[in-house]
Amino acid sequence: MFQMFGFGGIKCPRCEHKNAGDSGYCAQCGLTLGAGRSEPIFRDNRWIPAENELAVFFGVRELSGLFVKTLRVPATTRAYILQADKATEVPQGEYEIEGFFTRLNNLLRDQHAEILITRSSAMPVHFAFDDLQTAEHLTVSARFSVSVKVEQVAAFARHFMTMPGTVTSENLRDLLAPSVRQLASEFIAGQPIRDLASNLDLRAQLDERLQGSLKMRLAQYGLAVVQVDTLRLQHDKFDANRARIGSLYLVADERNVQLEHAKHIDQLYNDEEWLRLWREEQEGRLRHRRQEIGQDEQADKAELTLQGAERLQAIRAREIELYGRIVDSKNRKQALERGAGEIVTELEHELAKKGAARDDESTQWAHLRHLAQIHMRTELEIAQQAANETRQLAQQRFSHQLLQQQIQNKISQALGIEDEARKRAELAGLHQRQLAASARASEIEGEQHKAQWQALALTNAAHQRGAERIAEWEEQLALDRKRDLLRTDALKEVGGKAQVEEVAQRIDALRRTGATAESIAQHEKLLRTIEADGVHQRQSQQLALDGEQQRHALRQQEHEAQWQQELRRLDHAREEKFAQQAHVADMARIDIARAESIGAMSDSAKVALAAGPNAAALADVMKTQVHAGMSAQQLAALADVVAATNGVTAGEAARQVQQQLEREQARRDAEVDKDRRHQLDLLNLQNDVNKAALKTQSDLGAGVAHARFAPAPRACPNGHAAGPNDQFCARCGAAIAA
């Protein structure tokens, strides 16, 4: 069952009661503690969000506690009551307590409930980015409006309503800004500024792409993107001193179009500047290609690719757009008119290197279109894999940012706890969770770099598959040429048929002139030989060509199947990885909710849910706490009750209690004596060690003193030892000095 938890020990936002207990509900009115101070909702009981609020949510201990005043639900509000895993919408109107529960008879008045108050219409969230770039690397500032509403109440409650609070436009802006910027940057970087200024359909395409991508990313959180509006795309040109020369409003309202400093695009840049911009764009594409070619050779080049992943993705999108224009063009002139001249030149150069150029212009253009289609398919596969990876990472980052916002909100609410000891404990725990969330943010960044590094390998594999497709296409062209030659040979057979007709006429002439049977037989044999050779040769060539065609088709199907299987394997591995990460995040969220729910439980509920040994220990602690708060008369009455329950008199019960106390006292005294004896043994052992050390030091000092003051040994002049009283050496007879 879903239930949000508040902070105990803070002031109630509705009745201003100071709560000192651990309960998350106000002891006086039953409101969940920690809710925001909304005057219309909590004081006037009029459920309407503020101007910058998408949703307001809180809980009550008993649903009947809502009706401190008449409940009013305006027409601009959608209100839901979550109780027993069900969300019940409260229709607009005014309600008294009896009429409310009569109309919504599925709700229980004496059970806790959570209330969600949101808007009936979508709330616009505004975004501003000043560092977007076009295909020519020209800076563009953009303004967007994204209209968001709550769509799925259950999913929204699961992710946002972990504690009482609000979801404001500032919260949504912080959560959605990375995704909006990434999507807008990829689209604008794939378009030249001339197209942005002249093609009015691009604005609708940009809005559609933003809405579709954001809607897909926010669906699992219960939010829906109703509308996206591109309010402004503006390019400012500056001189060397950073003074603005002019501004070009690519997308703007009528007021901005009429501004004096608005200029036409050809007035901002002359032909020489356009040529310089075109060269810079081509150099960027060439650098992109060189990095892709050399990314396996040196790690630093791959690192550059990681740093410029967003720009490279935009270049790839631009190339896909140009390839698509070539594929849709019927001839070379039409492709040049559509702005795909540089790609046409590259493809013509590639065909010339392969020796595939034809004199027939239509055939050459068909080959160039097919080559562009192969390149576009390769780039689309790379872009699709990158988009899937980006979407998964964006959802993961969104969930983590949402968790960080919730932790920050809890810290703000914990600051309102009046008990300093409790406040410090709560803040310490929340700061630990904040540090863990910061560490997780670093892990997400590392995973993003790792994913981009793996994308490089995928890019190489996709380009290798593109080269295989080109080789297969060239083989197909060779087979088509053989088939053309076979048709040419079939046309040449017309001459063979003429020869056969000539031989047949000669045979008829011989028969009319009465030639011999042998001559006629020889001509008939020649006729049959010519016909048989022609048929055999055509059949052999056709069979060989059909067999080669089938082998080529099978190889192509096998290679394509292997590549598609590899793409599916990558998709499955990616989904499994993000599913595991989402599971870990959900388990962490469940553990937090479990700890909060246990903290909000009463002591009896904790005993009921605890394991056997823990329950027994907790029951003893609770019993001791209860006994400690009793007076002597209450303890005597409790003894009488226990005696009556066990069938003994009060005196016997007192005697048993006294005996139990004596046994407990004896056990404690024995433990104390045991500890005292142990301490004495340790002291005696320490004294013995000290005595031994002192004796050793004393003996050493005496030896040193004796050696210092003892007389020197006597010896004769020849070095022979002598006694203390000897006057002559016993060995050599030399006189010894006194």
PyMOL commands that set and color helices and strands:
alter all, ss='L'
color gray80, all
select helices_A, chain A and resi 39-43+63-66+97-103+153-160+169-189+193-198+201-221+254-257+265-268+271-294+299-307+309-328+332-337+341-354+361-414+420-513+517-600+603-609+612-628+632-646+650-709
alter helices_A, ss='H'
color red, helices_A
select strands_A, chain A and resi 53-60+71-73+77-83+86-90+93-95+113-119+123-133+139-150+165-168+223-238+244-251
alter strands_A, ss='S'
color yellow, strands_A
deselect
rebuild
show_as cartoon
